[in-house]
Amino acid sequence: MEKFQFIISDTPIEQLQDSKIFSVGLRTGDETARFRGSLLTLFGDPIWKSTNKENSFLYIIKAVNGKGQSCEFSVYEGAGGIGIGSQSEDKYTFQAAQVFIQQVIETTPSDYEETIIYEDTKSTIVYGCKDGICYCNETPQFPSETIKTLSLPVLEQSQLEEVLAIDFSNIEDPDDIWFWDNNLDHFSDIHFPTIRDLMRKDLSILAGKTINLDEVRQFNIEDGFRTSFTSETPEMALNALAEVWAWRTTTGKATAKKQLDCSAFAWTLSRGVYGFYGGNLNKKHAVANKLYETYEKQLSSQENTIRFFYALLDLFKFKRQFNQE
């Protein structure tokens, strides 16, 4: 892979007009804390920081290769985690940003501690690193009435019959076997193939053919999520699938609020399957995580997994378009 030198850009912050090109894909709050600590090691303090989770820090990076070619991109933490932004979406900028991310991940983090607040949830997040050990502690605030009303719905018979009738066993997925044929038996808190195949079914109806991960990846880019994944990060593949499923196959206006809800919904499912928890994206996400924590030891069966799935749909106000087809 091409080598780059990374330096702080002298572009004034008021001239920054970029947009998100992809998420860094950090899976836990501890990883986010480490990434920020490694940025401190490499580049010192950010050019901007605040206590607001939706805009907690910003760096503007200039990447230069051996031929003197250069590009610029921003590194920031927002409501959806740490992301990369740029005015350009060309292959060169993507490659430079990917090399940059790997360099940061491989760098020893500096000692620091920051306290940030997510206004949507009124959660306080304290994260940082000390002697190479990174941590992230979140204190959510829930109205007492919210906690009391968390419950799983009673299923209609047709909802369970729909799931039992789904069968992709005749579909060959040689390149995606690590995802479509890995049922995570004795690993996941929820019945992974039930939700995975239900979402695949709905998206396949929409696409007019059985989708694979290439389509999921393309849909995810088209829909503005840009969640990257490989066989080494299957939890991000589930995130990408759940995001495009919620975005494309549930009713409602295509707004920034719904997009954030789609990501929050996806991360809640991913936590149930893979165990990764990186904080809350909004108030609904905080409640969804509380719902999962309340029932996590009861979700391994198909029936309770579907009950949990429909409880999340109710919480995020997602209504399926292809219900029980």
C-alpha positions, 0 to 999 in steps of 0.5 A, spaced: 500 500 500 502 507 498 506 510 503 503 517 506 506 522 511 501 525 515 501 533 518 496 538 521 493 542 515 494 549 515 487 550 512 483 555 517 477 551 520 472 556 518 474 554 511 472 547 512 466 544 508 467 537 508 462 531 509 463 524 512 466 519 507 466 513 512 466 511 519 472 509 522 468 503 525 471 503 532 467 497 536 467 500 543 468 506 547 475 503 550 477 503 542 474 510 541 478 513 547 484 509 545 484 512 538 483 519 541 489 518 545 493 516 539 491 522 535 494 526 541 501 522 540 501 523 533 498 530 532 498 533 539 491 537 541 486 538 536 484 544 533 477 544 536 474 540 542 468 541 546 464 537 551 459 536 546 459 529 544 456 531 537 462 535 536 467 533 541 474 534 537 476 536 530 483 535 526 484 537 519 490 532 516 494 533 510 496 527 507 502 527 502 505 521 498 512 520 495 510 523 489 508 530 492 501 529 491 497 531 497 489 531 499 486 533 506 481 530 510 478 531 517 478 527 523 472 528 528 468 525 533 460 526 532 454 523 534 455 517 530 462 516 533 469 518 530 469 519 522 473 521 516 470 527 512 473 530 506 470 535 500 473 529 495 471 522 495 476 520 490 480 513 490 486 517 492 483 520 498 480 514 501 486 510 500 490 516 504 485 516 510 485 508 510 492 508 511 492 514 516 487 510 520 491 504 521 497 508 523 493 511 528 490 504 531 498 502 531 500 508 535 501 508 543 496 513 546 498 518 550 495 519 557 489 524 557 481 524 560 475 528 557 468 528 560 463 529 554 456 530 554 451 527 549 445 532 550 440 527 546 440 522 552 443 527 558 449 522 558 455 523 561 461 520 558 468 520 561 473 517 557 481 517 556 487 513 557 493 512 562 499 508 561 496 505 555 490 502 558 484 506 555 477 506 558 470 509 557 465 510 562 458 512 561 452 514 566 446 515 562 439 518 565 433 515 564 426 517 566 423 512 572 417 511 567 421 509 561 424 504 565 418 501 568 415 500 561 420 496 558 417 490 555 417 485 550 411 484 546 407 478 545 407 475 538 402 474 533 402 467 530 403 469 523 410 473 526 413 467 528 410 463 522 414 468 517 420 467 521 420 459 521 418 459 513 425 463 511 430 458 508 436 460 504 439 454 505 439 453 497 443 459 496 451 459 495 455 464 498 462 462 497 465 469 498 460 471 504 460 464 508 463 467 514 457 471 515 451 468 512 453 461 514 455 463 521 450 462 526 454 463 532 451 458 536 453 458 543 456 465 542 450 470 541 445 472 546 440 473 541 438 468 535 443 471 530 440 467 524 433 469 525 434 477 525 439 476 519 435 472 515 429 476 516 432 482 514 435 479 508 429 476 506 426 483 506 431 487 502 431 481 497 424 482 496 425 490 495 431 488 490 428 483 486 433 477 487 437 474 493 442 479 496 449 478 498 454 482 502 456 486 495 449 489 495 449 490 502 455 494 502 453 498 495 446 500 499 450 502 505 454 507 501 448 509 497 444 511 503 449 515 506 452 510 512 458 508 509 459 503 514 465 499 512 466 491 514 470 485 512 470 478 514 475 480 520 469 485 522 463 481 522 459 486 527 460 491 522 457 487 516 451 486 521 451 494 522 451 495 515 445 490 513 441 493 519 442 500 517 440 499 510 434 494 512 431 499 517 432 505 512 429 502 506 424 497 508 421 501 513 416 506 512 417 514 514 421 520 511 428 519 509 431 524 514 437 525 518 433 523 524 431 517 521 438 515 519 441 516 526 435 512 529 437 506 523 444 506 526 442 506 533 437 500 531 443 497 528 448 498 534 443 495 539 442 488 534 450 488 534 451 489 541 446 483 542 450 478 537 457 480 538 457 484 545 460 490 543 458 497 546 460 503 544 455 508 548 449 511 545 447 515 539 441 518 541 435 518 547 432 512 543 439 508 543 439 509 550 433 506 552 434 500 547 440 498 550 437 498 557 431 494 554 437 489 552 440 489 558 433 488 562 432 481 557 439 479 555 439 473 558 432 471 555 433 472 548 437 466 545 430 463 543 427 464 536 421 467 539 424 471 544 429 474 539 423 476 534 419 479 540 426 483 542 426 485 534 419 487 534 420 491 541 426 495 538 421 496 532 416 499 536 421 503 540 424 506 534 417 507 530 419 503 524 414 499 521 415 494 516 413 494 509 414 487 507 411 484 514 409 477 513 410 476 506 
